[in-house]
Amino acid sequence: MPLRPSLLVLTLALVAQPAFAAPAFKKAVAKLDADYDRTVADIVTLTEIPAPPFKEEARAKAYLAMLKAHGLSNVEMDAEGNVMGVRPGTATRGQGPFVVIAAHLDTVFPEGTDVKVRREGTRLMAPGVGDDTRALATLLAYLRALDAAGIKTRSDILVVGNVGEEGPGDLRGIRHLFNKGPYKGRISAFFSMDGSDPSRIVDKGVGSKRYRVTFKGPGGHSYGAFGIVNPMAAMAKAVTDLYAVETPKHPKTTYSASVTGGGTSVNSIPNSVFMEFDMRSESAAELARLDQTLIGILDKAVAGENAARDTRDGKVSYEAKVIGERPAGNTPQTSDIVVLTAAAATALGFSPQHEESSTDSNVPMSLGIPAVTIGAGGNAGRAHALDEWIDVEKGESLKGMQVGLAALLAVAGVD
């Protein structure tokens, strides 16, 4: 049953006092501390294995070997390319349901990007070093810490390095995990570890729908065929009309005309042009409403152009191809996973911030499965940029790492 907000103080006491004071948890933290250089080395090793969208296989194979070395059972790569392994619980003994903790293998950077890690003091700098390679290494550190402390959870823990979180990947790895993979229907809670900030708790999943809309027409000479229909005019009208649409501020709902191209030459009426559109909302209903609005605008823009100019050589038409779709969802702030994660962060001196974002947690949230996205600890900056960096100073990093470990244990239960 979800915890009521009035029980937050009690939860803080239950998590912060016995759990953090327990000898076993202290021993686990001591292992995180003693093993910290190894964790940093794992970050460097994994970062320097390129993992561009749809080409994560080399990093996935390396991570698969790392999971095997950490003594998990049922270590495997699924049909989509996710790698995973089970730490059996005392109550469920590897049969499920499973508490998942996942980090994504892919980066946003294209093939050929220089991913060599540079170090300046306590800073590591390289594309993808923080998003999400640090989290992959942190999951391995958790496994070593749990084993060293002899901690046994009641629930099975499924550790996942998943593919396809970033942009064009469209959450394909986690979609497969929940909808097609061997653990379909067997997951009771889900942690996505993404980024660094341990105070950030993403409990609202921003849904999105993206189109590439191609407008087509007969085309012709800009002078000789002047007066015939022009797909560029229809596209321009569609963009203008979209930007006249008012969307709700709560739940936040947005749109963007983002990428365009096409045409033949400056002295030609184009026979084909395209525009890419991005729509987002915290609400599945509002996103669906905006989607229908855009389709209506496209229909009207094309019909208007065909009515306004000569169609003797053919009419203007359009094709809307979906190039991305992420489900919206949320995990109530009164649910166990959110309250316990917030309690862990608070107990360690952080101020939990409930946020919305588009992460792997969108998928379980949309299915009604409790899920949050949390940071792996430490400081970081310039995500998705070539000069991305993380700070691996031990004190702050170790403090932040404890949040995810404590939250995982609180949800999985400890004997």
C-alpha positions, 0 to 999 in steps of 0.5 A: 500500500502507498505510504501516506504523507503523514507517515514521512517522519516515521519513514525517515526514522525507519530508514535513517536510524536503523538502516544507516546505523546498522552494522551491515549498512556501515560495512557496505559503505566502508566497502564503497569507500575502500573500493572507490578507486576501482569504481573510478577505474570502471567509469574510465574503462566503460567511458572509453568504449564508444556506445553511440545510439544503436551501436552499444554492443561493444560496451554491452559485452564489456558490461556483461563480463563485469556483471558475470564477474560480480557473481550474479545469476542468469547473466544474459544479453536479451534480444534488444541488447540489454545486459542483466543479471539477478541477485536473488532474494531470500523470499523470492529466490530468483523467481520474481517479482523483481526490483530493477535498478538500471543504467543506460549503456548508450550515449548521445554521441555519434560514431567516431567521437573521441571518448578518451577520458582526460583527468584534471585533479578530481575531474574526469572529462569525456563525452558520456562520462556522466550520462550515463557511464558513472551510473553503470559503474555505481551499480557494480560498486553496489554489488560489491558492497552488498556482498562484502557486507553480507546483506541479503534482500527479501526481493530479487534485484535485477541489475540492468545495463540497457540500450536505447535511452537517448534520443533516437533510441526512444527507450527501446531497451526498457520497452523491450524489458517490460513488454517483450523480454523474459522479465515481462510482467515480473517487475514490481519496482524500477529504479533508473540511475541516470546522471549524478545529482542525488537530490533529484527524484524524477517521479513524473515522466514527460511523454513525447511524440515526434514527427517528420512531416514531408510535404510534396507537390508537383514542383516546377520552374520558379518563374515559368510555373509560378502560380502552381501549388507550393508545398513550402507554403503549406508547410509554412502555414502549418508552422504558423498555425501550430504556433498560435495554439495555446497549451496548458501550463499545468500539466506542462505541454509543449511543441516545437518545429525543430528541423527542416529541409528540402527543395531543389534549387533557388530557382525551383518550386520544390517538389518536396520539403520536410519539417520535424515536430516535437511535442511533449507533455506530463499528461498522456491525455494532453499529449494526445490532444496536441497530437490531434491538433497538429494533424488537423493543422496539417490537413487544413494547411494542405487543403488551403494551399490546394484551394489557393493556387493552381493544381493543374500539375498536381496537388500538395499532399503530406506524409507524417511519419512518427520518428519518436514516441515516449509514453507519459506517466507518473509515480505518486509522491505517496508511493513507497518507492518515492517516499523511501527514496526521499527519506534516504536522500534527506537522511544523508543531508540532501533536500529531495527535489521532485522533478519531471523528465523523459527517462527510462522510468517513463515506460514503467510509469506508463504501465502503472509500475512504481518507478523513479529516476535518481542520480548516482552521486557527486557533481557533474556538468555539460551533459550531452556536450563534448566537454562533459565532466564529472567530479570524482572527489570521494567525499561528496561522491560517496555520500551521494552513492549511499542514497541509491543504495539505501533506497534500493535496500528500503524497497527490496527489503532487508533480512 
